[in-house]
Amino acid sequence: MTAPGRPAGAHPARHAAPAEDDHSVGELIGDVTRDLSTLMRQELALAQAELKQEAAKTGKAAGAFGGAGFAAWFVVLFLSLAAWAGLSNLMDPGWAALIVAVVWAVVAGVLFVTGRSTFRKVHPKPERTVDTLAQVPDALKGHRGDTP
């Protein structure tokens, strides 16, 4: 006769023989540590490969921007020459060249002042990060940064 809830032919639970793969806790921790180390190395290698690909794309984009800037310089040069030639029909060519040069001097001055004022607003030191890092030792000791 079988016990209730147990299929016919089933035997009561017995202790299973220890499997050949039983390891000590230390061996299991060692395996986990080794696997984590391997995983981290693989993730780092993947990140490096992705960064190399992105750097290559960035280099190509920078080259395209450089070429565009070079072409734009030629556009500005030839537009300046065209303005000089056009003004030469109205006045002496020397005065026409001087007028074009003064216009470019004004443009350069405006760009310089704008760049200088923007540059003065740049703070190279990451203030919030420095403040946060200054609080880390106290946080590790159990103190909060806002309590005296």
C-alpha positions as CSV (number, residue, x, y, z in Angstrom):
1,M,0.0,0.0,0.0
2,T,1.2,3.5,-0.8
3,A,1.2,6.5,1.5
4,P,-1.4,9.2,0.6
5,G,-0.1,11.7,-1.9
6,R,2.7,9.4,-3.1
7,P,2.4,7.8,-6.5
8,A,2.3,4.1,-6.7
9,G,5.7,2.5,-6.9
10,A,7.5,5.5,-5.3
11,H,9.7,4.9,-2.3
12,P,9.9,7.0,0.8
13,A,12.5,9.8,0.6
14,R,16.0,8.5,1.3
15,H,19.2,10.4,1.7
16,A,20.7,10.8,-1.8
17,A,24.2,9.7,-2.2
18,P,26.6,12.7,-2.2
19,A,27.2,13.8,-5.8
20,E,30.8,13.8,-7.1
21,D,30.6,17.6,-7.7
22,D,30.0,18.5,-4.0
23,H,32.5,21.2,-3.1
24,S,33.3,22.9,0.2
25,V,32.0,26.4,0.8
26,G,35.6,27.8,0.3
27,E,35.8,26.1,-3.1
28,L,32.4,27.5,-4.1
29,I,33.4,31.0,-3.0
30,G,36.7,30.6,-5.0
31,D,34.7,29.5,-8.1
32,V,32.3,32.4,-7.8
33,T,35.3,34.8,-7.3
34,R,37.1,33.4,-10.3
35,D,33.9,33.6,-12.4
36,L,33.3,37.2,-11.4
37,S,36.9,38.0,-12.2
38,T,36.5,36.4,-15.6
39,L,33.2,38.2,-16.2
40,M,34.8,41.6,-15.2
41,R,37.8,41.0,-17.5
42,Q,35.4,40.1,-20.4
43,E,33.2,43.2,-19.7
44,L,36.3,45.4,-19.6
45,A,37.5,43.9,-22.9
46,L,34.0,44.5,-24.4
47,A,34.1,48.1,-23.2
48,Q,37.5,48.6,-24.7
49,A,36.4,47.3,-28.0
50,E,33.3,49.5,-28.0
51,L,35.4,52.5,-27.0
52,K,37.8,51.8,-29.9
53,Q,34.9,51.7,-32.3
54,E,33.4,54.9,-31.0
55,A,36.9,56.6,-31.1
56,A,37.2,55.6,-34.8
57,K,33.8,57.0,-35.5
58,T,34.7,60.2,-33.6
59,G,37.9,60.5,-35.6
60,K,36.1,60.2,-38.9
61,A,33.5,62.8,-37.7
62,A,36.3,65.1,-36.6
63,G,38.0,64.7,-40.0
64,A,34.7,65.6,-41.7
65,F,34.3,68.7,-39.5
66,G,37.9,69.7,-40.2
67,G,37.3,69.4,-43.9
68,A,34.1,71.4,-43.6
69,G,36.0,74.1,-41.7
70,F,38.7,74.2,-44.4
71,A,36.0,74.5,-47.1
72,A,34.2,77.2,-45.2
73,W,37.5,79.1,-44.9
74,F,37.7,79.1,-48.7
75,V,34.1,80.2,-49.0
76,V,34.8,83.2,-46.7
77,L,38.0,83.9,-48.6
78,F,36.4,84.0,-52.0
79,L,33.3,86.0,-50.7
80,S,35.8,88.5,-49.3
81,L,37.6,88.7,-52.7
82,A,34.2,89.1,-54.4
83,A,33.2,91.9,-52.0
84,W,36.6,93.6,-52.7
85,A,36.1,93.3,-56.4
86,G,32.5,94.6,-56.2
87,L,33.6,97.6,-54.1
88,S,36.5,98.2,-56.5
89,N,33.9,99.1,-59.2
90,L,32.7,101.9,-56.9
91,M,36.0,103.1,-55.5
92,D,39.8,102.7,-55.6
93,P,40.7,99.0,-55.1
94,G,43.0,99.8,-52.2
95,W,40.1,101.4,-50.3
96,A,37.8,98.5,-51.1
97,A,40.4,96.1,-49.7
98,L,40.7,98.2,-46.6
99,I,36.9,98.2,-46.1
100,V,36.7,94.4,-46.4
101,A,39.7,94.1,-43.9
102,V,38.0,96.4,-41.4
103,V,34.7,94.4,-41.6
104,W,36.7,91.2,-40.9
105,A,38.5,93.0,-38.0
106,V,35.2,93.9,-36.4
107,V,34.0,90.3,-36.8
108,A,37.2,89.0,-35.2
109,G,36.9,91.5,-32.3
110,V,33.3,90.5,-31.6
111,L,34.2,86.8,-31.7
112,F,37.1,87.4,-29.4
113,V,35.1,89.3,-26.8
114,T,32.3,86.6,-26.9
115,G,34.9,83.8,-26.6
116,R,36.7,85.5,-23.7
117,S,33.5,86.1,-21.7
118,T,32.4,82.5,-22.2
119,F,35.9,81.3,-21.3
120,R,35.8,83.2,-18.0
121,K,32.6,81.3,-17.1
122,V,34.3,78.0,-17.4
123,H,35.3,76.3,-14.1
124,P,37.6,73.4,-14.8
125,K,37.4,72.1,-11.2
126,P,34.3,69.9,-10.7
127,E,33.0,71.7,-7.6
128,R,30.2,69.3,-6.7
129,T,32.4,66.2,-7.1
130,V,35.1,67.7,-4.9
131,D,32.5,68.5,-2.2
132,T,31.0,65.0,-2.4
133,L,34.5,63.3,-2.3
134,A,35.3,65.4,0.8
135,Q,32.3,63.9,2.5
136,V,33.3,60.2,1.8
137,P,35.7,59.7,4.7
138,D,33.1,61.0,7.2
139,A,30.4,58.8,5.6
140,L,32.7,55.7,5.9
141,K,33.1,56.6,9.6
142,G,29.3,56.8,10.0
143,H,29.1,60.6,10.2
144,R,26.9,62.6,7.9
145,G,28.4,65.5,6.1
146,D,25.7,67.9,7.3
147,T,25.9,67.3,11.0
148,P,28.7,68.9,13.0
